[in-house]
Structure formats: C-alpha cells, structure tokens
Amino acid sequence: MANEKRDYRQEYSEYHGKPEQIAARSQRNQAREKMGLSVGDPREVDHVRPISAGGSNRRDNLRVVSQHTNRTKGDKTK
C-alpha cells in the first residue's frame, strides 16, 4: 500500500464530478454572476445567511468581500 502511487487526477475527477459538487459549483457561479464578478476577480461572494442554514442566492443575501475575509469568516451557525 505504501509503495502504490496515488492517481490524483482520478481522485480529483471523481470528487468534483459528484452531483452535489456540481450543484454547489453552479450556485457559486450564479452568485458571482449576480454580483458582477468576472473571471479572474480575486474577490468572492459571501452569503450573509449561508445556504446550509437556509440562505439563498438572492441579491439581498449576497455581498462581495475579499478572499481573506470570506475564508476567515467561518461557519457561525455551529
């Protein structure tokens, strides 16, 4: 087992090809489009009320923040 090489490309494809991952990616892309962020823009869209807590992709639940702000925000619903 220790001598076997991992196939990272296959692992990546299998994970990101799952229906729930495709749906999550679609929601993120829809939110970015609503807020007018173009490809390559380093900012991210933050959901004021997370989708996991019943939030939506409605414009009044979205805000544009820096990557650092969004990643350090964490899940406050726990």
PLY file of the C-alpha trace (Angstrom):
ply
format ascii 1.0
element vertex 78
property float x
property float y
property float z
element edge 77
property int vertex1
property int vertex2
end_header
0.00 0.00 0.00
2.76 2.43 0.93
4.55 1.87 -2.39
1.48 2.48 -4.56
1.29 5.86 -6.23
-1.93 7.84 -5.89
-3.74 8.91 -9.01
-4.54 12.48 -8.02
-6.14 13.29 -11.37
-8.63 10.45 -10.96
-9.35 11.37 -7.32
-9.99 14.98 -8.37
-12.29 13.92 -11.21
-14.25 11.55 -9.03
-14.77 14.15 -6.29
-15.59 17.15 -8.48
-17.81 15.12 -10.78
-20.26 14.22 -8.00
-23.74 15.72 -8.47
-23.61 17.58 -5.14
-20.27 19.17 -6.06
-21.58 20.18 -9.49
-24.66 21.75 -7.85
-22.54 23.64 -5.30
-20.24 24.95 -8.05
-23.27 26.07 -10.05
-24.65 28.02 -7.07
-21.28 29.73 -6.51
-21.06 30.68 -10.18
-24.63 32.04 -10.18
-23.86 34.17 -7.12
-20.69 35.55 -8.76
-22.64 36.42 -11.90
-25.38 38.19 -9.90
-22.81 40.33 -8.14
-21.00 41.18 -11.38
-17.68 39.48 -10.62
-15.78 38.47 -13.72
-13.45 35.54 -14.21
-10.12 36.24 -12.52
-11.53 38.71 -9.98
-9.86 37.79 -6.67
-12.87 38.85 -4.60
-15.50 36.35 -3.52
-19.23 36.40 -2.94
-20.25 35.89 0.67
-23.68 34.67 1.69
-24.83 36.71 4.68
-27.02 33.76 5.69
-25.31 30.59 4.45
-27.14 28.30 2.06
-26.55 25.49 4.56
-28.56 27.49 7.11
-31.46 28.18 4.77
-29.99 31.19 2.96
-30.45 31.79 -0.73
-28.71 33.26 -3.75
-31.00 36.31 -3.66
-29.08 39.52 -4.15
-30.02 40.86 -0.69
-28.29 37.82 0.88
-25.04 38.34 -1.07
-22.10 40.66 -0.57
-18.71 40.97 -2.26
-15.75 40.57 0.09
-12.05 39.83 -0.16
-10.92 36.22 -0.22
-9.26 36.64 3.18
-12.45 38.00 4.78
-14.60 35.22 3.37
-12.21 32.41 4.30
-11.66 33.63 7.88
-15.37 34.27 8.50
-16.05 30.60 9.17
-19.37 28.98 9.96
-21.11 30.98 12.68
-24.15 28.69 12.76
-22.46 25.98 14.83
0 1
1 2
2 3
3 4
4 5
5 6
6 7
7 8
8 9
9 10
10 11
11 12
12 13
13 14
14 15
15 16
16 17
17 18
18 19
19 20
20 21
21 22
22 23
23 24
24 25
25 26
26 27
27 28
28 29
29 30
30 31
31 32
32 33
33 34
34 35
35 36
36 37
37 38
38 39
39 40
40 41
41 42
42 43
43 44
44 45
45 46
46 47
47 48
48 49
49 50
50 51
51 52
52 53
53 54
54 55
55 56
56 57
57 58
58 59
59 60
60 61
61 62
62 63
63 64
64 65
65 66
66 67
67 68
68 69
69 70
70 71
71 72
72 73
73 74
74 75
75 76
76 77
